[in-house]
Amino acid sequence: MARGVKQRKPVSSTAGGRGSQRAYQKSRGQRSRPSPWRTLGWIAAFSGVSLVSAFAGMTVVLMSPFQGTSPRRDLSWLEMMTRGFQYGMSRPVNLLVLGVDNVLDAPKGSSARFRGRTDTMLLTRFNPENGTITVLSIPRDTRVEIPGYGTSKINAANVYGDVELTVQVVSQTLNYTPIDRYIRINTDAFRELVDLVGGVEVNVPKRMVYTDHTQKLYIDLQPGLQTLNGEQAEGFVRFRYDELGDIGRAQRQQLLIKALQEKLANPVMLTQLPKLYSVLQKYVDTDLTFAELMAIAQFSLRIQPDNLHLILLPGHFSGDGYGTSYWLPDYDRIDRVVAEHFSDRPSKLVDQRGSETGTLRIALQNASGSSGAAQDMADFLARHGYTNVLISEDWYQQTSETEIVAQQGDLGAAQVIRSVLGMGRVSANSTGVLSSDITIRIGRDWAAVLH
């Protein structure tokens, strides 16, 4: 049953609630056309917030003399510092990022161009309390209850009721997690961004061919490590016509976020900001003020790469019995993700994790080049009480260091496994095996121990 249908108790009193959701909608009031400086807000989370880190310094130079808006009084998270253009956050902030399909018949320059279906949906949490940024990918095919419209895919909410309804539906799906601000981005923005930075290097895992004339999307990619231009990169993240469908696309979005983060970490990219500004004004709709944007940007500058967590909304494919293909939310696991990554207080749901060695679902992907590495690790884990272990297909490229992937965002369990193995790097992302809680990508360091 969809979360909007049944009554559910919030994970904790600070995790959100109907009252906080109403307060958010009241505080937003009537939306106006974003100022040029607020237009830069799309950068904050569309690429996992790393873009803001790369461009924030140049932004401050270009904006002088400052004629921006004053900080909003309806949010308590924004702090104005006493020296220069310094901003800060006093509490965690949740920003909803929506990549919307082109509305081909919308008048040029009208707000109707942002009323397309959401091709990408990310809830990004900036947490100054532990110095982390968490990006939760919500598949467009997620089956939800949309108030006033019945059961549908979550990507339809923006068409039915604009951004207000989308915020409401995302919040209720995530146990009424409050959402502070939003950014909507036309998909054309992504293509032009990648071209401006000179392309991004990714490893295309398989042959990808697809044509969508309605969206002017033409995908024709060969497998292998390569540098993709804007059109190719858009095809890479939007391709969904394989056995993983929309979920495979969410995984590739996370791979591309990492690739963009590496590319834009180069200070040379700061010189591209004026071009980005002139090109992307027309592609963004946001309710962030300039001061709020700068608070996010300056916080992002201090974030280490390992503190960027990428998580996929827990769930599973609908299979038979449905008239269409859905991603069915796993609300128990969603509650755990909310408790660990989107709640302001610790929860017993989190405390119980990491100790259930017999029930923890672990998948092994051999990326070491040694044929016996996966079976050897499975035997090793079994001796330590981890009996629910699956040996999956080999990873498509070798790695030097073993990676312990918190597939469902369970960092506590991943850290425990790292201690058991005595090696490995823990990361929170959803590029592993979908049916797992933890995916261990076995590197050459483990294979070296065998010899």
Residue pairs with C-beta under 8 A, 6 or more apart in sequence:
2 143
2 144
2 145
2 151
2 329
3 144
3 145
3 172
3 173
3 175
3 329
3 331
4 144
4 145
4 146
4 147
4 169
4 172
4 173
5 145
8 175
8 176
8 331
10 16
10 17
10 175
10 176
11 175
11 335
11 338
11 339
11 343
11 347
11 349
12 339
12 343
12 344
12 345
12 347
13 345
14 343
14 344
14 345
15 175
15 176
15 177
15 338
15 339
15 342
15 343
15 344
15 345
16 171
16 174
16 175
16 176
16 177
16 178
17 176
17 178
18 176
20 176
20 178
21 167
21 168
21 171
21 172
21 176
21 178
21 179
24 167
24 178
24 179
24 180
25 164
25 167
25 168
27 72
27 74
27 75
28 164
28 287
31 111
31 163
31 285
31 287
34 41
34 284
34 285
34 286
34 287
34 288
35 68
35 69
35 290
36 277
36 281
37 59
37 63
37 68
37 290
37 293
38 286
38 288
38 289
38 290
38 293
39 277
39 280
39 281
39 284
39 286
40 55
40 59
40 276
40 277
40 280
40 293
41 183
41 284
41 286
41 288
41 292
41 293
41 296
42 97
42 183
42 185
42 189
42 280
42 283
42 284
42 286
43 51
43 52
43 55
43 276
44 51
44 52
44 95
44 97
44 124
44 183
44 288
44 293
44 296
44 297
44 300
45 95
45 97
45 122
45 124
45 135
45 183
46 97
46 99
46 120
46 122
46 183
46 185
46 189
46 190
47 193
47 256
47 257
47 260
47 261
47 264
48 124
48 133
48 135
48 257
48 258
48 260
48 261
48 308
48 310
49 124
49 126
49 133
49 135
49 296
49 300
49 303
49 308
50 257
50 260
50 261
50 264
50 265
50 300
50 308
51 193
51 260
51 264
52 293
52 296
52 297
52 300
52 301
53 264
53 265
53 297
53 300
53 301
53 303
54 264
54 265
54 266
54 267
54 269
54 270
55 264
55 269
55 270
55 273
55 276
55 297
56 294
56 297
56 298
56 300
56 301
57 270
58 270
58 271
58 273
59 273
59 294
59 297
60 85
60 294
62 273
62 274
62 277
63 85
63 290
66 85
68 289
68 290
68 291
69 289
69 290
69 291
70 289
70 291
71 78
71 80
71 289
71 291
71 292
72 78
72 289
72 291
72 292
75 180
75 292
76 90
76 91
77 89
77 90
77 91
77 92
77 93
77 180
77 295
78 87
78 88
78 89
78 90
78 291
78 292
78 295
79 87
79 88
79 89
79 90
79 295
80 86
80 87
80 291
81 87
81 88
85 294
86 298
87 291
87 292
87 294
87 295
87 298
88 128
88 295
88 298
88 299
89 126
89 128
89 295
89 296
89 299
90 128
91 128
91 129
91 344
92 125
92 126
92 127
92 128
92 129
92 344
93 125
93 126
93 180
93 181
93 296
94 123
94 124
94 125
94 177
94 178
94 179
94 180
94 181
94 342
95 123
95 124
95 125
95 126
95 179
95 180
95 181
95 182
95 183
95 288
95 296
96 121
96 122
96 123
96 124
96 166
96 167
96 170
96 179
96 181
96 182
96 183
97 120
97 121
97 122
97 123
97 124
97 182
97 183
97 185
98 118
98 120
98 121
98 158
98 163
98 166
98 182
98 183
98 184
98 185
99 118
99 119
99 120
99 121
99 184
99 185
99 186
99 187
99 190
100 114
100 115
100 116
100 117
100 118
100 119
100 158
100 184
100 185
100 186
100 187
101 116
101 117
101 118
101 119
101 187
101 215
102 113
102 116
102 186
102 187
102 188
102 215
102 216
103 112
103 113
103 114
103 115
103 116
104 214
106 112
106 113
106 115
107 113
109 282
111 285
113 186
114 158
114 163
114 184
114 186
114 285
115 158
115 159
115 162
116 158
116 159
117 140
117 155
117 156
117 158
117 159
118 140
118 154
118 155
118 157
118 158
118 166
119 140
119 155
119 187
119 238
120 140
120 237
120 253
121 137
121 138
121 139
121 140
121 154
121 155
121 170
122 135
122 136
122 137
122 138
123 135
123 136
123 138
123 170
123 174
123 177
123 179
123 342
124 133
124 134
124 135
124 136
125 132
125 133
125 134
125 135
125 136
125 341
125 342
126 133
126 296
126 299
126 300
127 133
127 134
128 299
131 302
131 303
131 304
131 307
132 303
132 307
132 308
132 309
133 300
133 303
133 307
133 308
133 309
134 309
134 311
134 341
134 342
134 409
134 428
135 254
135 257
135 308
135 309
135 310
135 311
136 174
136 311
136 312
136 313
136 337
136 341
136 342
137 250
137 253
137 254
137 310
137 311
137 312
137 313
137 430
138 154
138 170
138 173
138 313
139 154
139 246
139 247
139 249
139 250
139 312
139 313
139 315
139 327
140 153
140 154
140 155
140 246
141 153
141 154
141 155
141 245
141 246
141 325
141 326
141 327
142 153
142 154
142 173
142 313
142 315
142 326
142 327
142 329
143 151
143 152
143 153
143 154
143 318
143 326
143 327
143 328
143 329
144 151
144 152
144 153
144 154
144 157
144 169
144 172
144 173
144 329
145 151
145 169
145 172
146 152
146 154
146 156
146 157
146 160
146 161
146 165
146 169
147 165
147 168
147 169
148 160
148 161
149 156
149 160
149 161
152 160
153 324
153 326
154 169
154 170
154 173
157 165
157 166
157 168
157 169
157 170
158 165
158 166
158 184
161 168
163 182
163 184
163 285
166 182
167 179
167 182
170 179
171 177
171 178
171 179
173 313
173 329
173 334
174 334
174 338
174 342
175 331
175 334
175 335
175 338
177 338
177 342
181 286
181 287
181 288
181 292
182 286
182 287
183 284
183 285
183 286
183 288
184 284
184 285
184 286
185 283
185 284
185 285
186 282
186 283
186 284
187 215
187 234
187 238
188 283
189 280
189 283
189 284
190 230
190 233
190 234
190 237
191 230
191 231
191 233
191 234
192 230
192 279
192 280
192 283
193 230
193 276
193 280
194 200
194 228
194 229
194 230
194 233
194 234
194 260
195 229
195 230
196 272
196 275
196 276
196 279
197 260
197 263
197 264
197 269
197 272
198 263
199 227
199 228
199 229
199 230
199 233
200 227
200 228
200 233
200 256
200 259
200 260
200 263
201 225
201 226
201 227
201 228
201 259
201 263
202 225
202 226
202 228
202 233
202 236
202 255
202 256
202 259
203 224
203 225
203 226
203 255
203 396
203 397
204 221
204 222
204 223
204 224
204 225
204 226
204 228
204 236
205 223
205 396
206 223
206 242
207 221
207 222
207 223
208 219
208 220
208 221
208 235
208 236
208 239
208 242
209 219
209 220
209 221
210 217
210 219
210 235
210 239
210 241
211 217
211 218
211 219
212 218
217 234
217 235
217 238
218 231
218 235
219 235
219 236
219 238
219 239
220 235
221 228
221 232
221 235
221 236
221 239
225 397
228 236
233 256
236 252
236 256
237 249
237 252
237 253
237 256
238 249
239 248
239 249
239 252
240 246
240 248
240 249
242 248
244 251
244 434
245 317
245 325
246 327
247 312
247 317
247 327
247 434
250 312
250 430
251 312
251 430
251 431
254 310
254 312
254 429
254 430
254 431
255 431
257 310
258 310
258 429
261 305
261 308
263 269
288 296
306 425
306 427
309 341
309 406
309 409
309 411
309 428
309 429
310 428
310 429
310 430
311 337
311 341
311 406
311 408
311 409
311 428
311 429
311 430
312 407
312 408
312 430
313 327
313 329
313 334
313 337
314 329
314 330
314 333
314 334
314 336
314 337
314 408
315 327
315 328
315 329
315 330
315 333
315 334
316 327
316 328
316 330
316 434
316 435
317 325
317 326
317 327
317 328
318 324
318 325
318 326
318 327
318 328
333 408
335 349
336 349
336 350
336 353
336 408
336 409
336 410
337 408
337 409
339 347
339 349
339 350
340 347
340 349
340 350
340 353
340 409
340 410
340 411
340 412
341 409
350 412
353 410
353 412
353 413
354 410
354 412
354 413
354 415
354 416
355 416
357 384
357 385
357 386
357 387
358 385
358 386
358 387
358 388
359 388
360 386
360 388
360 413
360 437
360 438
361 388
361 390
361 435
361 436
361 437
361 438
362 381
362 386
362 388
362 389
362 390
362 417
362 436
362 437
362 438
362 439
362 440
363 389
363 390
363 391
363 392
363 407
363 432
363 433
363 435
363 436
363 438
363 439
363 440
364 374
364 377
364 378
364 389
364 390
364 391
364 392
364 439
364 440
364 442
365 374
365 392
365 393
365 394
365 395
365 432
365 433
365 439
365 440
365 441
365 442
366 373
366 374
366 391
366 394
366 395
366 442
367 394
367 395
367 397
367 398
367 399
367 441
367 442
367 443
368 398
368 399
368 442
368 443
368 444
368 446
368 447
369 398
369 444
369 447
370 444
370 447
370 450
372 450
373 442
373 446
373 447
373 450
374 391
374 394
374 442
375 391
376 446
376 450
377 421
377 440
377 442
377 446
378 389
378 391
380 421
381 389
381 417
381 420
382 389
384 420
386 417
386 420
390 433
390 435
390 436
392 433
392 439
395 441
398 443
398 444
399 441
399 443
399 444
400 443
400 444
400 445
401 423
401 424
401 425
401 443
401 444
401 445
402 421
402 423
402 424
402 425
402 440
402 441
402 442
402 443
402 445
402 446
403 424
403 425
403 426
403 427
403 440
403 441
403 443
404 414
404 417
404 418
404 421
404 424
404 425
404 426
404 427
404 438
404 439
404 440
404 441
405 414
405 427
405 428
405 429
405 431
405 432
405 438
405 439
405 440
405 441
406 413
406 414
406 426
406 427
406 428
406 429
406 437
406 438
407 429
407 430
407 432
407 433
407 434
407 436
407 437
407 438
407 439
408 436
408 437
409 428
410 437
410 438
411 426
411 428
413 437
413 438
414 426
414 428
414 438
415 426
417 424
417 438
417 440
418 424
418 426
421 440
421 446
423 445
423 446
423 449
424 440
424 443
424 445
431 439
432 438
432 439
432 441
433 439
